[in-house]
Amino acid sequence: MGLLLAAPLSLLVVAGTLGQKMGLLSSELNGMLVLTAVLASILFPTIFRFLVPQLKQHKET
């Protein structure tokens, strides 16, 4: 599961860095982009783990 989450995270970091170097993004916006990507890669799998057992129980009934 961790490998699947690494690709979007690294893609956002690269996109933010390129955007900053091209002058399209400020350093603050790049930082917010990276922080959002890191938080999403931590929060979404955690939320998914809580939802999957509930979905399996709901499907069995």
N, CA and C atoms as a LAMMPS dump frame, in Angstrom:
ITEM: TIMESTEP
0
ITEM: NUMBER OF ATOMS
183
ITEM: BOX BOUNDS ff ff ff
-5.0000000000000000e+02 5.0000000000000000e+02
-5.0000000000000000e+02 5.0000000000000000e+02
-5.0000000000000000e+02 5.0000000000000000e+02
ITEM: ATOMS id mol type element x y z
1 1 1 N 0.828 -1.191 0
2 1 2 C 0 0 0
3 1 3 C 0.87 1.252 0
4 2 1 N 1.982 1.202 0.696
5 2 2 C 2.843 2.372 0.779
6 2 3 C 3.449 2.771 -0.548
7 3 1 N 3.721 1.769 -1.394
8 3 2 C 4.298 2.058 -2.705
9 3 3 C 3.307 2.807 -3.584
10 4 1 N 2.041 2.473 -3.466
11 4 2 C 1.019 3.158 -4.253
12 4 3 C 0.884 4.618 -3.849
13 5 1 N 1.152 4.915 -2.599
14 5 2 C 1.019 6.286 -2.118
15 5 3 C 2.249 7.124 -2.424
16 6 1 N 3.365 6.499 -2.712
17 6 2 C 4.597 7.233 -2.954
18 6 3 C 4.574 7.955 -4.298
19 7 1 N 3.937 7.384 -5.294
20 7 2 C 3.929 7.982 -6.631
21 7 3 C 3.223 9.336 -6.668
22 8 1 N 1.989 9.443 -6.173
23 8 2 C 1.345 10.766 -6.206
24 8 3 C 2.069 11.798 -5.347
25 9 1 N 2.635 11.359 -4.24
26 9 2 C 3.352 12.285 -3.367
27 9 3 C 4.572 12.85 -4.08
28 10 1 N 5.363 11.993 -4.699
29 10 2 C 6.555 12.476 -5.385
30 10 3 C 6.191 13.305 -6.608
31 11 1 N 5.091 12.963 -7.266
32 11 2 C 4.639 13.736 -8.419
33 11 3 C 4.262 15.152 -8.005
34 12 1 N 3.583 15.301 -6.883
35 12 2 C 3.217 16.635 -6.411
36 12 3 C 4.432 17.436 -5.975
37 13 1 N 5.405 16.772 -5.376
38 13 2 C 6.626 17.473 -4.973
39 13 3 C 7.369 17.978 -6.209
40 14 1 N 7.478 17.129 -7.226
41 14 2 C 8.162 17.528 -8.462
42 14 3 C 7.389 18.64 -9.157
43 15 1 N 6.067 18.524 -9.234
44 15 2 C 5.251 19.555 -9.886
45 15 3 C 5.379 20.891 -9.154
46 16 1 N 5.387 20.847 -7.832
47 16 2 C 5.542 22.074 -7.065
48 16 3 C 6.906 22.705 -7.251
49 17 1 N 7.927 21.878 -7.275
50 17 2 C 9.287 22.397 -7.478
51 17 3 C 9.44 23.014 -8.86
52 18 1 N 8.925 22.321 -9.88
53 18 2 C 8.997 22.87 -11.234
54 18 3 C 8.198 24.165 -11.351
55 19 1 N 7.015 24.176 -10.756
56 19 2 C 6.197 25.388 -10.784
57 19 3 C 6.884 26.559 -10.103
58 20 1 N 7.581 26.275 -9.031
59 20 2 C 8.297 27.337 -8.329
60 20 3 C 9.479 27.829 -9.163
61 21 1 N 10.226 26.92 -9.772
62 21 2 C 11.376 27.32 -10.582
63 21 3 C 10.959 28.078 -11.834
64 22 1 N 9.765 27.769 -12.363
65 22 2 C 9.276 28.471 -13.548
66 22 3 C 8.621 29.797 -13.197
67 23 1 N 8.47 30.068 -11.909
68 23 2 C 7.885 31.32 -11.469
69 23 3 C 6.366 31.298 -11.432
70 24 1 N 5.77 30.114 -11.548
71 24 2 C 4.314 30.001 -11.517
72 24 3 C 3.773 29.88 -10.098
73 25 1 N 4.593 29.355 -9.187
74 25 2 C 4.185 29.165 -7.796
75 25 3 C 5.153 29.88 -6.87
76 26 1 N 4.629 30.447 -5.82
77 26 2 C 5.496 31.027 -4.794
78 26 3 C 6.019 29.904 -3.899
79 27 1 N 7.021 30.205 -3.111
80 27 2 C 7.559 29.18 -2.212
81 27 3 C 6.532 28.792 -1.158
82 28 1 N 5.685 29.737 -0.747
83 28 2 C 4.634 29.435 0.219
84 28 3 C 3.619 28.466 -0.369
85 29 1 N 3.212 28.694 -1.615
86 29 2 C 2.246 27.821 -2.266
87 29 3 C 2.851 26.433 -2.497
88 30 1 N 4.118 26.386 -2.857
89 30 2 C 4.796 25.1 -3.016
90 30 3 C 4.82 24.347 -1.69
91 31 1 N 5.107 25.034 -0.622
92 31 2 C 5.109 24.406 0.702
93 31 3 C 3.736 23.887 1.083
94 32 1 N 2.699 24.665 0.78
95 32 2 C 1.338 24.214 1.072
96 32 3 C 0.975 22.991 0.242
97 33 1 N 1.419 22.957 -0.999
98 33 2 C 1.157 21.819 -1.877
99 33 3 C 1.809 20.556 -1.339
100 34 1 N 3.046 20.657 -0.935
101 34 2 C 3.768 19.504 -0.386
102 34 3 C 3.143 19.072 0.938
103 35 1 N 2.81 20.016 1.804
104 35 2 C 2.204 19.68 3.089
105 35 3 C 0.854 18.992 2.898
106 36 1 N 0.066 19.475 1.965
107 36 2 C -1.221 18.853 1.678
108 36 3 C -1.034 17.435 1.161
109 37 1 N -0.057 17.22 0.305
110 37 2 C 0.214 15.88 -0.226
111 37 3 C 0.652 14.928 0.886
112 38 1 N 1.498 15.406 1.789
113 38 2 C 1.958 14.564 2.894
114 38 3 C 0.794 14.228 3.826
115 39 1 N -0.006 15.209 4.172
116 39 2 C -1.148 14.955 5.054
117 39 3 C -2.149 14.005 4.41
118 40 1 N -2.394 14.175 3.123
119 40 2 C -3.332 13.292 2.425
120 40 3 C -2.804 11.864 2.384
121 41 1 N -1.494 11.7 2.211
122 41 2 C -0.943 10.347 2.157
123 41 3 C -0.974 9.673 3.53
124 42 1 N -1.097 10.441 4.587
125 42 2 C -1.216 9.872 5.929
126 42 3 C -2.685 9.654 6.3
127 43 1 N -3.523 10.625 6.018
128 43 2 C -4.92 10.558 6.444
129 43 3 C -5.774 9.586 5.642
130 44 1 N -5.669 9.6 4.319
131 44 2 C -6.56 8.791 3.498
132 44 3 C -6.418 7.294 3.735
133 45 1 N -5.2 6.736 3.851
134 45 2 C -5.116 5.304 4.164
135 45 3 C -5.679 4.966 5.539
136 46 1 N -5.492 5.86 6.493
137 46 2 C -6.024 5.624 7.832
138 46 3 C -7.544 5.593 7.802
139 47 1 N -8.143 6.539 7.12
140 47 2 C -9.599 6.572 6.992
141 47 3 C -10.092 5.34 6.244
142 48 1 N -9.37 4.938 5.208
143 48 2 C -9.748 3.769 4.427
144 48 3 C -9.736 2.509 5.283
145 49 1 N -8.738 2.371 6.155
146 49 2 C -8.659 1.19 7.019
147 49 3 C -9.843 1.101 7.965
148 50 1 N -10.357 2.23 8.404
149 50 2 C -11.53 2.214 9.267
150 50 3 C -12.804 1.913 8.488
151 51 1 N -12.862 2.323 7.242
152 51 2 C -14.062 2.115 6.443
153 51 3 C -14.176 0.707 5.874
154 52 1 N -13.062 0.076 5.547
155 52 2 C -13.118 -1.242 4.906
156 52 3 C -13.798 -2.285 5.789
157 53 1 N -13.466 -2.418 7.068
158 53 2 C -14.186 -3.407 7.879
159 53 3 C -15.695 -3.113 7.939
160 54 1 N -16.063 -1.874 7.966
161 54 2 C -17.483 -1.523 7.991
162 54 3 C -18.154 -1.908 6.687
163 55 1 N -17.469 -1.736 5.569
164 55 2 C -18.039 -2.116 4.282
165 55 3 C -18.186 -3.619 4.17
166 56 1 N -17.214 -4.37 4.695
167 56 2 C -17.309 -5.825 4.662
168 56 3 C -18.474 -6.32 5.519
169 57 1 N -18.665 -5.727 6.695
170 57 2 C -19.776 -6.117 7.563
171 57 3 C -21.11 -5.774 6.912
172 58 1 N -21.187 -4.64 6.288
173 58 2 C -22.426 -4.217 5.639
174 58 3 C -22.752 -5.124 4.46
175 59 1 N -21.748 -5.587 3.752
176 59 2 C -21.932 -6.447 2.588
177 59 3 C -22.415 -7.84 3.002
178 60 1 N -21.979 -8.337 4.158
179 60 2 C -22.348 -9.668 4.635
180 60 3 C -23.801 -9.725 5.095
181 61 1 N -24.367 -8.622 5.534
182 61 2 C -25.737 -8.642 6.043
183 61 3 C -26.766 -8.542 4.954
